[in-house]
Amino acid sequence: MITLIFPYRDRDLNRVLRSLKSLQLQTSKEFEVIWVDYGSKPQIAEAVKKLIGQFEFVTYHYAATQFQPWNKSRALNWIIKQRTTGWGFVADVDMLFHPEFVERTLSLQKDREVTYFKVGFLSEKETQKNAPFMECEIAFESTHEATGLTLFPFQVLHEIRGFDEFYHFWGAEDTDVHVRLRNLGVPVHFYEKEVLLLHQWHANYRSEEQNQLTEKLQLQGIVQLNHERLSQKRIQKTTGANPKAWGEVPSESVMESLANFSGEILALGCEKHAFDAFLYATLPSLEAGIHAFRFQETHSKSSAKQQLKKVLGKKVPKYYTIKEVHDLLLLHLISFYRDFPYVFRVFPKEGTFLCVIQLP
């Protein structure tokens, strides 16, 4: 038996349907699918739950993390932590599966060994054809550097405390787990005899990045930071991850109470020294309970008053932009507060964002 884990958020339902239909055609039925909806918007969550209900081999799980950044590692760990035996496969909603994929992977199961797979990429035109697997024309194939689609014994993932939950948004979490397993002495094999997986075309997610507040959470430079963390782990020969907690998702009731918080909200601006004091002094010293903060732009760098002060040689307060404050606080949260329930909501039209966190 193989457990295929699909981490998911707000993705196109057509590709979901095509992926699951390809699993419906498997020659071996010795598999199950665990669908982890990590914070889709309510209407999309309801739609995808209804769609996958057509497939008896799929079990749906919802994490109420709509107002947190995407964290593939935690989505996977939520399931991995519950499985101590057997084999799991990290899947992707973009994948189309060869009819004999499950049959092949069953033959590859070995204790304390890991296998990941070559992928054939389809063009946009080829994806839209919706042709049978064997009739698809592959544009190009992945190399050993693409590490996302992997078959693991659950036991070895427990030994390294799962995927590293520092990695948010996109980049490095898949390679990181391979590196740590190799550091532990676990063989990691690249299966390239044939193409058993096809990747449906989609636009590059990084092309959506903007230098301003967006309702969909973004963090400038996070991909580069993730890869730098991975580089340092290679040097340090790290094996473990998540020293405090792993695979824990806040309850839907707690997240709903934070999203609808109606208590006192502290208003803060972008003056540099004031924000730095909040980030490095006030935030770490908060008492247990729920705390809420709203941030907004509070100055105009080009105001006549500011310019006059500069001319007269007087001290002029320094300010972050609202996007810089947004990024600094969000990075701080995912670095030091990711194990606590929190919501991070952006209101682009108002040029503000709200952070509500529950501390123990």
N, C-alpha and C positions, 0 to 999 in steps of 0.2 A: 504494500500500500504506500502511496505517495501523497503527501499533503501539499497542494499548490496554494501558496499564499499570495493574494493579490492586494497590494496596498493601493488605495484609490482616493482621489478627491476631484470632484467637479469635472470629470472628463466626458468627452463625447460619447453618447450612448450607442451610436452606430458601431464604433470600434469595440465597445464592450460586447455587443451582440455577436459581432464577427468572431471575436476571440473565444467566447464561450461555445459558439456553434462548432468551432474547430475542435474543441474538447469533446463535444457530443459525438464526434466521429471517431474517437479513439478505438483502436482494436482491443486494447485492454481497458477494463473498467475498474482496475485496481487503483483508484485515485479518488480524492475528495478535493474540493476547492473551498478555501476559507477566504471570504471577501471582507477586507478591512476598509470600511469607509471612514477615512480619517478626516472628518470635518467638512463634508460637502454641505453646500447650502441646502436648507430644508427641502425645497422643491426638487432639487436634483437628487438628494438622498432618497426621497420618496419614489422618484421615477426609476432610479437604478435598482432599488430594492424590489420594485414591482417587476422589472425586467428580468432580474436574475432568479425571481421566483419561478420562472418557466423551466429552470434547470434543477433537477432534483439532487444533483451532486454538489450544489453550492449552498454554503451556510453564510449568512450575512451578519456582520457585526458593525455597529456604529460607534465611533468615538466623537464626543461633542466638543471638537477642537476647532470649530469654524473660525474662531477669533484668535487662533494661534498660528504661527508659521507651519508650513508643511514639514513633517519630520518622518521620513520614510523609516528610519531606524526604529523609532518608538512604535510605529504602526506594526512593523514586523515583530518586534520584541513582545508586544502584547500577546501575540499568538505563540511565539516560540517559547516563552516562559512557561506556558501551560503544557508543553509537550516535552517530555524527557526521553522518550524512546521513538524509534521510527525515523523516517526521512522526510525532509521538507524541501520544497522547491520554491525559490523566490521568483514569482511570476511578474508579468507586466501586462497591463490592459492593452498595450500596443501589439502584443504577440499573437500570431497565428501559429497553431501547433500542427506539426506533421501528424498524420493519422496514427503513426507508430511511435510517437514521442514517449508516451507512458510506457509502452512495451520496452523501448530502448533503455529508458532510465531505470526501470526495474532491474535490468541486467547489469547496470552500473553501480548498484548499491553495494558499498563495501564499508565495513566498520572503520571509523576514523580516517576516511578518505572523502575528499570533496571533488566534485566535477562541475565545471561550468561550460557553456555551450556557445559555439559559433552561431551568428545570426545573419540571415540574409535580409538586406534592406530593400524595400519596395519604393518606387517613385510615387509621386502623388497620383499620376495617371493610372499606374498599375494598381494602387490601393483602391481607387474608385471603381475598378473593374469588378471587384468582389469575386474573383475567379477562384476555383478550387486550388488547394495548396500546390499540387503537382503542376499546375498550368501557369503559375505565377512566374513572371520574368524578374529575376533579381538584378537590382542596379549595382550593388556592391555587397561585400561580406565583411563582417567584423573580424578583428584580429584578437590575439590573446589579451590585449589591453582593455577590451570591453568585458567587464567582470560582473555585470548585473544579474545574469540569469544562471543561478547556481543551485545545485543539488547538495544538501547538507544532511549528515546525521544530526539530529537534534541534540544528541549528547555533547558533541564537541562545541556547539554553540553555547551550551550552558557553561562549559568549562571556561569560556572567555567572556561570559556575561553578555552575550548577544552582540548586536550591532551597537556601535558607539552613538549615543543619543545627543552628543554635541552637534553632530552634523544636521543642520537644518537647511531648508530649501533644497538645493541641488548640489551634488558633487562629492565624490570620494568615499561615501559610506560603504559601497560595495567592495571597492579595492581594499579599504581599510580592514574589513573582516578577513579577506584573503591573506593580507600581510600578517595579521595577528595569529591566524591559524598556522601559517608557515612558521612563524616564530615559535609556536608551540610544538612544532614537529609534525603537523598534520599535512600529508601530501595534498596538493591542489592540482588537479588535472584539467587540461583544456581539451574538450571534445571537438574535433574538427574534421572527422571522417566524412561527415555529410551535414547538410543544413536541415535541422529539425525544427527551426524556429524562423518565422518571417516577421519583420518589423513593419507595421503599417505606418505610412508617412504621416508626419505632422510638422507644423512649424516649430522652429527652435524656440524653446521657452525663454532663453536668455535674451532673445530679440525683443521681448516684451518689457525689459527693464526700463525704468524711467527715472529721471532725476528730480522727481517731485512726489508728493504724497499720493498714494493710490489706495483704493479700498482693498484691493488684493495685496496682501503684505509682500513687501520687497525689502531687500537689504543690500545696499551697494557694496561690492567687493567680497561678498560671502563665499563665492565659488573659489576665489583665490585664497581666502583664509582657510577654507576647508582643505584645499590641496596642500597648503603649507603645514597644517596640522598632520596630514598624512605623511608628509616628508619627514617630519620630526619623529613620528612613530617608527618609521623605517630605521632611522638612526639609533633610536633608543631600544629597539628590539622589543617593543611593547607586546603583551599578550592580552591583558585584561582591559575592560572598559567599564564605564558607569559605576564608579566606586560607591556612590550613595544609594542609588536605586536604579532599577531597569524594568522595562515592560509594564509600567504602571500608568494607567490612563485615568484622569479625573472623571468622577461620575457625572452623568448628564444633569442631575439635579444641582450639583455644585456649580457646574459651568453655567447653567441657566440662571442661577441666582447672581453670579458675577456679571453676566451679560445684561441683566435687568436691574443692576444695583441702583437703589434710589436714596442711598445715604449721602453723607457729606462728601463732596468732591473738591479736592484742593486744586486751585487754578495756578498754573506755573507758566513762566515765559521762557525766553531763549537767551537771557543774559548769561554769558559764559560762566562767570564765577558762581553765580547763583545755581545754575544747573549742575555744575561740577560738584558743588557742596551737597546738592540733593542726591546725586548719583553715588558719591563715594562716602558720604557721611550720614545723611538722613535715611536713605533707603536701607542700609545695612542695620540701622539701629531701631527700626520700627518694631513695635510690640506685636504680639499675636493678634490676629483678627483680619478683617477685610479693610483694605486701603485703596482709595481711588484718586487718580490724578488726571487732570486734563491740561494738555499743553497747547499753546497757540503762539503765533508770531506776535512779538510785542514791540517792534521798533521798525524804523525805516533808516537803513544805513546812509541814505543820501539826503536825510533831512537837513534843512538849513541850520538848525540849532547844532547838530552834530558837526557840520562843516565849520561853523564859526568857532566851536570849541577847539577844533584841531588847529585852526589858524592862530588862535590865541595861546596855543601851547598847553591847553588844559587837558587833563585826563579824560578820555572818552571811553565809556564802557564798551567792552567787546561782546559781540553777539554771535551765537550760532544761527544758522538758518533753521526753520522748522523741520526740514528734511534731515539736517544733521542731528538735531535733537532726537528725532524719530529713530534714526539709525543707531545712535549711541545707546539709547535706552533699550531698544529691541535686542541689540547685541549683548548688552549687559544681562538681560533677562534670560536669553538662551544659554549664556555662559554660566550664570550663577544661580538662577532662580527657576530653571526649567522643570524641576521636580515639584514645584508648587503650583496649585491651580491659579491660572491668570487668564485674563482676556485683554486683547490689544486691538482696539477698534479705531479705524481711521475714517475721518469725515472730510474728504477732499474738497468739497464745495465750501466748507467752512474754514478750511486750512487748519484743522485741529485734529488731535487724536487723544484717545482715552485709554488709560491703563488701570485695570482693577486687579488686585492680587490678594490672595488669601494666604496669610503666613501662619505657621503653627505656633 
